Amino acid sequence: MSTLLKDLYSPSFYNKLAGSLEVSLDQFDKAAFIDGIFTNQFADMELKDRMRHTARVLNSYLPARFSDSVAALKQIIAQLLKDNFRAGSLEFAFLPDYIENYGIDDYPNAVIALEFMTQFITCEFAVRPFLIRYPDEMLKQMLVWSQHPEPTVRRLASEGTRPRLPWAMAVPYLKQTPELVLPILENLKYDSSESVRRSVANSLNDIAKSHPHIVLETAKKWSGQSKETDAIIRHGARTLLKQGNAAILDYYGLTANNISMSAIELESSEIRVGENLSFSFTVQNESAIARTIRLEYAIYYMKANGLLSKKVFKISERSYAALERSTIGRKQSFRPITTRTFYSGLHKLSLIVNGEEKTIIEFRLDV
């Protein structure tokens, strides 16, 4: 059985989907739809290509005018739910893609479609072209959506306006002036939905990557208002904490004074790709009072050009009693993954205490 995401668009999926479309759309030809999907090029299409292709084939069975297609989209969703399709399933991303491509010139009706569609399958990617084409109108609409009774619509307001939404179309002005997003986040900081609050935190984390002062100001403003806002701030500041940003470390009272750490002990200083780097160390709070200690380690990976690239991994963050001592062991996998290419040569491992790099050791990786 295939584990490729693109194979969510399988013959069985299309057969069942076509059955729902046959009920919800007039003059729908199930056999012609299936033939239109499975062209000679289909097997070589990746996930996003299959998604776009499905939207394109569907378009041939919908009204030519997008305004007339909105009612048909509602009928399709109603039938899909009736036929026990699960809302939020990735394979239905072709529906927001249809709105993005065929509704971009009809802003009023596209907004209507985005609002009900995101309650079935998220439209966080589909709103990005509208934010670019209609910046003022769309930001006002997102602010309205931030007070919508449905959490999926409220999440669209925050997730869709994230300055650095992964895998999404870039919206340059959101990166350059993230203050535009803050009114939306303000409306959602007390949201009853955890997924919405996490989206708010992710938006703050995006902002922190280029405008850390905005996140620091927001942290001070929201601090102590509720356990939920404190959690949002913490998650939204995670990149700043990993970077060892002095201001955020000071905000959380994380200093490295009176904390000692032993040298790193490696199980082996030479490993091969596919193995683990096993290491241990001891940390001690040398203060006469309890201290919060945030422990991280960094791997300096060898790149193709011979330079090193640092990546930080969190170990723990907890309160250590006065004079408490703890020995900690970890394993870092060097199993091959699609998102990183390993190169032979000397790498480095470092330990970080409350944002301060304490000790560094070399090890060799052989490919």
Residue, then its C-alpha position, 0 to 999 in steps of 0.5 A: m500500500s502506497t504511503l505517498l501523500k499524492d496517492l490520497y488521490s486514488p481511483s477509489f477516492y475519485n470513484k466515491l467522489a464522483g458518486s457524490l458529485e453525480v447526486s449534487l450536480d446536474q448533468f454530471d457525467k461520472a464516467a467522463f469525470i473519471d476519464g478526465i482525471f486519469t489522463n496519461q500524465f496523472a501518474d507523474m503528477e505530484l500532490k499539488d499537481r493532482m490537487r490543481h488538476t482535480a479542480r480544473v476537471l471539476n470546473s468543467y462541470l460547474p457554472a461558467r460564472f463563479s457567482d453561480s458556482v457558489a451554490a453548487l459548492k454548498q451542495i457538493i459539501a452537503q452531499l460529501l458530508k451526507d456520504n460520510f466523507r470526513a471534513g478536513s481531509l487533505e484530499f479535499a484541498f482541491l475545493p479551496d484551490y478551485i475558489e483561489n483560481y476561479g474566484i479571484d476576479d469575483y471578490p464578494n462571492a469568493v469571500i462567501a465561498l471561503e467562509f463556508m468552505t473553510q468549515f469543511i476544509t481549511c482555506e488558509f492557502a486559498v486566501r493568500p492570493f486574495l490578500i495580495r490582490y485585495p489587501d485592504e478589503m481582505l484584511k478587514q474581512m479577516l478581522v471580521w472573521s476573527q469574531h466568527p462563531e465557528p472556530t474554523v473560520r476564526r482560525l482562518a483569520s489567524e492562520g491565513t494571515r501568518p507572515r510566514l505560513p509554511w508551504a503557502m504563497a508569500v504575502p510580502y507586506l505581511k512580512q514587512t509590516p506584521e503590525l497589520v496582523l496584530p488586531i486579529l491576534e488581539n481578538l483571538k488571544y482568549d479564544s476558546s479553541e486550542s487550535v485557534r490559540r496555537s495559530v495565534a502563537n504560530s503567527l507570533n513566532d513568524i513575526a519573531k523571525s524578523h521583528p522580535h521587538i513586536v513579539l517582546e512588546t506583545a509578551k509584556k502586554w499579554s503577560g499574566q492575563s490568563k494561563e492561555t495567553d501565557a502559553i501563547i506567548r511561550h509558544g510564540a517566542r520559541t524561535l527567540l528562545k532557541q536563538g538565545n535572544a537576550a531580551i526574551l531570556d531576560y523576560y523569562g528570568l533565564t540566566a546561566n549564572n550559578i549553573s554548572m555543567s560537566a563535559i559532554e561524554l560521547e558513547s563514540s566520537e565516530i558514527r556512520v549515517g544511520e546510527n545515533l550519536s549518544f551523549s550524556f552530561t551532568v547539570q547542577n543548580e549551584s544556587a541556594i534557591a530553586r532555578t528554572i533551567r532550560l537545556e538545549y543542545a545544538i548539532y553543527y552539521m557539515k554542509a556541502n561547502g565544508l561550512l557548518s550549519k547549526k540546529v538547536f534541539k530542546i531537551s527540557e525546561r523545569s525548576y531545579a531545587a537548590l543545589e540539585r544535580s541531574t545527569i542527562g542522556r540523549k540520542q541524536s539520530f543520523r538516519p537518512i531523511t528527505t529534508r537533510t543531506f548528510y556529508s562526511g567530516l567533522h561535526k560539532l555538538s554543543l550544550i546550551v543552558n538558558g540560552e548560553e552555549k556552555t560546551i562544544i565537542e567534535f565528532r566525526l560522521d561518515v556517509 
